[in-house]
Amino acid sequence: MENSTQPQKKKKLVFPIILGLVLILALGFTLKEYIFLQSHEETDDAQVDGDISPVIPRVSGYVKEIRFVDNQYVHEGDTLVILDDRDYRIKLDQATAALNSAEKNVSAYKATIAETQSNFGVQKAQVEEAQVHLWKAQQDYDRYKNLYDDHVITKAQFDQATADRDAAQAALDAAKSQMPVLDQRVNTSEKQTTATASIIDSRKADVDYAQLQVSYTVITAPASGIVSKRNIQVGQLVEAGAPMFSVVHDNLYITANFKETQMNDLKLGQKVDLSVDAFSNENIQGTIESFSGATGAKFSLLPPDNATGNFVKVVQRVPVRIHLDIDSTTMRKLRPGMSVKVTVHTK
């Protein structure tokens, strides 16, 4: 009987021993987690994030050439798409021709002004000459009148002196009458020159605008990154303002959504351990760079309005931006949207 009771006692002791070990392990794990959480904050509500620039044409046109393939890495300023620019070059030629015509008109008006001013000088000399002739004719008339009064000369000679004086006066009046006409011509030509000069400014603006439209037919990369989501083909008509593809920038970062109850110990510059689900074996380091200006719910399409209806308190999350302290090779392996586990060293 004694031998049969000993195995039963041993069996009864196994369960308490196992339970004790489990409790010890649980207590150790709990204590470890408690100590860990005293100096760390964790969240798995985080993802790789980055700027994505949609490439949108500024002018409409047919796609002439595509110089990239899907998911290709490009550098800022690389030519990606070329549109057919013949229509825009014709408009540029028209604007250039209009500008040249306006410039020629200005040159013609300036030549007219110069010619009229030259004629004005000639006419002024003619007026002075006519004044001299009139003075000479008046002197002759006075002498002949005295001689005629003394009956020294004949009536015919006196009439000739009178006619010469009247002719000289008429010539002077005619020369003087041309002066206002020439002056008016100069003023008119100057006004036409000023008006055409203002037209030149407008024509230059037209040429600049046409050149700008031509330049828009060459579409370049807005930033360095990976070209994705292409939806154009060669020969396709693209409309101005319609997205053609996107460029995912290569300056990626992490957006971690911490609960508002975790924000007390988070500060700028704290070191962060990152574990990307896609590359769980790699240890990635980061630094807290900035905090969002509002909770994520405030930026939603329908933000909550706690002043209406029944109120149910929900713990909010605050987006935190984390800078990646990694090399470019590791950076290019990451993709926006990848899930990340974030651990912040708060102490």
NULUMVEX-324008 format. One record per residue (C-alpha): y, x, z; chain; residue in three letters. Coordinates in steps of 0.02 Angstrom, whole numbers. Each point is the difference from the previous one (the first is absolute). Last residue first. Layout:
% residues N
R     c2     c1     c3 mipa kolke
R      Y      X      Z    A   ALA
...
***
This chain:
% residues 347
R     c2     c1     c3 mipa kolke
R   2907    736  -1023    A   LYS
R      9   -138   -133    A   THR
R   -125     82   -117    A   HIS
R    -16   -136   -133    A   VAL
R   -168    -48    -73    A   THR
R     -2    -90   -168    A   VAL
R   -151    -67    -93    A   LYS
R     34    -15   -186    A   VAL
R    -45   -125   -138    A   SER
R     45     47   -178    A   MET
R    137   -109    -75    A   GLY
R     97    139    -85    A   PRO
R   -119    135    -65    A   ARG
R    -43    166     77    A   LEU
R    -81    142    -95    A   LYS
R    169     59    -66    A   ARG
R     61     33    177    A   MET
R   -150    111     37    A   THR
R     48    115   -143    A   THR
R    186    -12     41    A   SER
R    -25     71    175    A   ASP
R      2   -104    158    A   ILE
R    122    -47    139    A   ASP
R     11   -185    -45    A   LEU
R    153    -91     66    A   HIS
R    -34   -157     99    A   ILE
R     99   -161    -20    A   ARG
R    -22   -127    139    A   VAL
R    -14   -186    -39    A   PRO
R     22   -109    157    A   VAL
R   -134   -128     42    A   ARG
R     24   -164     92    A   GLN
R   -108    -69    139    A   VAL
R     -7   -187    -28    A   VAL
R     76   -125    121    A   LYS
R    -31   -179    -50    A   VAL
R    155   -110     -2    A   PHE
R    -15   -183    -51    A   ASN
R    122    -62   -130    A   GLY
R    162     87    -46    A   THR
R     95    136     94    A   ALA
R   -141    124    -28    A   ASN
R     45     19   -183    A   ASP
R   -132    111    -78    A   PRO
R     44     90   -162    A   PRO
R    -58    -86   -160    A   LEU
R     -9    132   -136    A   LEU
R    -31    135    129    A   SER
R    133    129     47    A   PHE
R     23    -68    176    A   LYS
R   -189     -2     26    A   ALA
R     -7    189    -26    A   GLY
R    108     31    150    A   THR
R    178     59    -24    A   ALA
R    100    159    -36    A   GLY
R   -158     98    -35    A   SER
R    -26    161     95    A   PHE
R     20    175    -68    A   SER
R    -83    169    -31    A   GLU
R   -148      8    119    A   ILE
R    -88    162    -47    A   THR
R   -165     30    -91    A   GLY
R   -163     95      2    A   GLN
R   -154    -31   -104    A   ILE
R   -175     46     59    A   ASN
R   -119    -20   -146    A   GLU
R   -175    -68     27    A   ASN
R     56   -181    -11    A   SER
R     60     21   -178    A   PHE
R     -1   -179    -68    A   ALA
R     28    -72    174    A   ASP
R    151    109     27    A   VAL
R      9     71    177    A   SER
R    171     50     58    A   LEU
R     51     96    156    A   ASP
R    185    -21     41    A   VAL
R    129    115     78    A   LYS
R    156    -76     77    A   GLN
R    162     33    -95    A   GLY
R     81   -168     35    A   LEU
R    -63    -89    154    A   LYS
R   -142   -118     47    A   LEU
R    -26    -29    187    A   ASP
R     67   -178     12    A   ASN
R    -57    -53   -174    A   MET
R   -179    -46     48    A   GLN
R     40   -175     65    A   THR
R     88    -37   -166    A   GLU
R   -165     27    -86    A   LYS
R     -1    144   -120    A   PHE
R     -1    -20   -189    A   ASN
R    -24    172    -77    A   ALA
R     80     41   -169    A   THR
R    -57    170    -58    A   ILE
R     91    109   -128    A   TYR
R    -13     47   -182    A   LEU
R    121    110    -97    A   ASN
R   -103     -4   -162    A   ASP
R     92   -149    -71    A   HIS
R   -103   -137    -82    A   VAL
R     72    -29   -173    A   VAL
R    -13   -176    -68    A   SER
R    -29    -79   -171    A   PHE
R     90   -102   -133    A   MET
R    109   -113    109    A   PRO
R    108   -125   -101    A   ALA
R    188     28     20    A   GLY
R     35     29   -185    A   ALA
R   -139    -75   -103    A   GLU
R   -146     97    -70    A   VAL
R    -67    -29   -175    A   LEU
R   -173     78    -16    A   GLN
R    -31    126   -138    A   GLY
R    -87    123    115    A   VAL
R    -68    -90    153    A   GLN
R     75    -56    165    A   ILE
R    -70    -59    167    A   ASN
R    -20    160     99    A   ARG
R    -46    -27    183    A   LYS
R     12    182     54    A   SER
R     93    161    -35    A   VAL
R    -27    125    141    A   ILE
R    144     94     77    A   GLY
R    161     96    -31    A   SER
R    151   -113    -13    A   ALA
R     96   -110   -123    A   PRO
R   -117     51   -143    A   ALA
R     89    -11   -167    A   THR
R     32   -138   -127    A   ILE
R     77     52   -167    A   VAL
R     71   -159    -78    A   THR
R    135      1    135    A   TYR
R     81    150    -85    A   SER
R     37   -106   -153    A   VAL
R     85   -132    107    A   GLN
R    105    136     83    A   LEU
R     52     66   -170    A   GLN
R     53   -176    -49    A   ALA
R    100    -17    161    A   TYR
R     86    167    -27    A   ASP
R     40    -48   -180    A   VAL
R     71   -168     55    A   ASP
R    104     86    134    A   ALA
R     67    117   -132    A   LYS
R     45   -151   -107    A   ARG
R     95    -77    146    A   SER
R     94    161     30    A   ASP
R     36     10   -187    A   ILE
R     69   -178      5    A   ILE
R    127     60    128    A   SER
R     50    137   -122    A   ALA
R     15   -131   -137    A   THR
R    126    -97    104    A   ALA
R     99    158     42    A   THR
R      1     55   -183    A   THR
R     54   -173    -57    A   GLN
R    141      5    127    A   LYS
R     52    173    -61    A   GLU
R     -6    -58   -181    A   SER
R    112   -148     40    A   THR
R    124    108     94    A   ASN
R      8    127   -142    A   VAL
R     22   -139   -129    A   ARG
R    138    -76    104    A   GLN
R     91    167      4    A   ASP
R    -16     13   -189    A   LEU
R     74   -173    -23    A   VAL
R    136     34    129    A   PRO
R     54    158    -99    A   MET
R     -7    -79   -173    A   GLN
R    162    -99     26    A   SER
R     94    163     37    A   LYS
R    -40     69   -172    A   ALA
R     57   -162    -83    A   ALA
R    162     -3    101    A   ASP
R     34    182    -48    A   LEU
R    -32    -34   -184    A   ALA
R    114   -152      6    A   ALA
R    139    105     79    A   GLN
R    -22    135   -132    A   ALA
R      7   -132   -137    A   ALA
R    159    -74     76    A   ASP
R     82    172      5    A   ARG
R    -51     42   -179    A   ASP
R     65   -170    -60    A   ALA
R    169     32     83    A   THR
R     11    172    -77    A   ALA
R    -40    -74   -172    A   GLN
R    129   -136     25    A   ASP
R    130    134     37    A   PHE
R    -43     92   -161    A   GLN
R      9   -161    -99    A   ALA
R    170    -45     74    A   LYS
R     72    163    -65    A   THR
R     53    148    100    A   ILE
R    171     66     55    A   VAL
R     81   -171     26    A   HIS
R     50     49    178    A   ASP
R   -107   -144     66    A   ASP
R   -141     61   -110    A   TYR
R     14    175     70    A   LEU
R     -3    -68    177    A   ASN
R   -150   -110    -43    A   LYS
R    -86    145    -87    A   TYR
R     13    106    157    A   ARG
R    -65   -140    113    A   ASP
R   -143    -40   -120    A   TYR
R    -50    183    -11    A   ASP
R     -7     12    188    A   GLN
R   -100   -161     10    A   GLN
R   -121     63   -133    A   ALA
R    -26    163     95    A   LYS
R    -30    -95    164    A   TRP
R   -118   -119    -89    A   LEU
R    -95    146    -76    A   HIS
R    -14     81    172    A   VAL
R    -60   -164     77    A   GLN
R   -127    -18   -141    A   ALA
R    -67    173     39    A   GLU
R    -15    -45    184    A   GLU
R    -92   -159    -47    A   VAL
R   -112     99   -118    A   GLN
R    -41    121    141    A   ALA
R    -48   -148    109    A   LYS
R   -108    -65   -142    A   GLN
R    -92    166    -11    A   VAL
R    -29     -1    188    A   GLY
R    -65   -179     -6    A   PHE
R   -109     47   -148    A   ASN
R    -81    133    111    A   SER
R    -20   -127    140    A   GLN
R    -79   -118   -126    A   THR
R   -122    134    -59    A   GLU
R    -48     47    178    A   ALA
R    -22   -181     49    A   ILE
R   -104    -33   -156    A   THR
R   -108    151     40    A   ALA
R    -24    -68    176    A   LYS
R    -48   -169    -71    A   TYR
R   -128     81   -116    A   ALA
R    -74    103    143    A   SER
R    -13   -156    106    A   VAL
R    -86    -91   -143    A   ASN
R   -120    146    -20    A   LYS
R    -44    -10    186    A   GLU
R    -32   -187    -16    A   ALA
R   -115     27   -149    A   SER
R    -95    138     91    A   ASN
R    -26   -115    149    A   LEU
R    -61   -142   -110    A   ALA
R   -122    119    -85    A   ALA
R    -65     60    169    A   THR
R    -26   -179     58    A   ALA
R    -94    -42   -159    A   GLN
R   -106    158     15    A   ASP
R    -42    -44    181    A   LEU
R    -47   -177    -52    A   LYS
R   -116     74   -132    A   ILE
R    -71    115    134    A   ARG
R    -36   -150    111    A   TYR
R    -98    -89   -136    A   ASP
R    -98    159    -39    A   ARG
R    -46     36    182    A   ASP
R   -185    -46      2    A   ASP
R    -48     24    182    A   LEU
R    -65    162     76    A   ILE
R   -104     -4    160    A   VAL
R    -44    129    133    A   LEU
R    125    143    -17    A   THR
R    -13    107    157    A   ASP
R    158     -6    108    A   GLY
R    -91      1    167    A   GLU
R   -173     72    -20    A   HIS
R   -155    -95    -53    A   VAL
R   -175    -23     71    A   TYR
R   -106   -108   -114    A   GLN
R    -76   -161     67    A   ASN
R     -4    -81   -173    A   ASP
R     44    115   -144    A   VAL
R    168     72    -46    A   PHE
R    112     27   -150    A   ARG
R     14   -175    -72    A   ILE
R     85     -9   -170    A   GLU
R     93   -127   -107    A   LYS
R      6   -147    118    A   VAL
R    105   -134    -83    A   TYR
R    170    -37     73    A   GLY
R    102    -80    136    A   SER
R    121    102    104    A   VAL
R      8     50    184    A   ARG
R   -188     26     11    A   PRO
R    -80    -23    172    A   ILE
R   -106    131     88    A   VAL
R    -51    -72    169    A   PRO
R     21    130    137    A   SER
R   -129      3    139    A   ILE
R     51     84    162    A   ASP
R   -142     46    116    A   GLY
R   -118    -64    134    A   ASP
R   -166     53     74    A   VAL
R    -58   -132    121    A   GLN
R      7    -51    181    A   ALA
R    -70   -137    111    A   ASP
R   -130    118     76    A   ASP
R    110     30    150    A   THR
R      4    127    141    A   GLU
R    120     57    134    A   GLU
R    -34    159     99    A   HIS
R     39     81    168    A   SER
R    -58   -132    124    A   GLN
R   -119    -64   -132    A   LEU
R   -108    156     16    A   PHE
R    -12    -13    189    A   ILE
R    -51   -182    -13    A   TYR
R   -122     37   -141    A   GLU
R    -83    137    102    A   LYS
R     -9   -110    155    A   LEU
R    -77   -141   -101    A   THR
R   -125    118    -81    A   PHE
R    -47     73    170    A   GLY
R    -17   -173     77    A   LEU
R   -105    -59   -146    A   ALA
R   -110    155     13    A   LEU
R    -20    -24    188    A   ILE
R    -37   -184    -23    A   LEU
R   -128     37   -134    A   VAL
R    -81    133    111    A   LEU
R     -7   -121    145    A   GLY
R    -77   -135   -109    A   LEU
R   -131    123    -60    A   ILE
R    -41     51    180    A   ILE
R     -2   -182     59    A   PRO
R   -120    -43   -144    A   PHE
R   -120    145     29    A   VAL
R    -22    -29    189    A   LEU
R   -101   -160    -20    A   LYS
R   -120     88   -118    A   LYS
R    -29    137    130    A   LYS
R    -38   -129    134    A   LYS
R   -127    -85   -115    A   GLN
R    -82    167    -38    A   PRO
R    -19     30    191    A   GLN
R    -74   -172     39    A   THR
R   -164     30    -93    A   SER
R    -39    162     95    A   ASN
R     30    -84    169    A   GLU
R   -120   -141    -43    A   MET
***
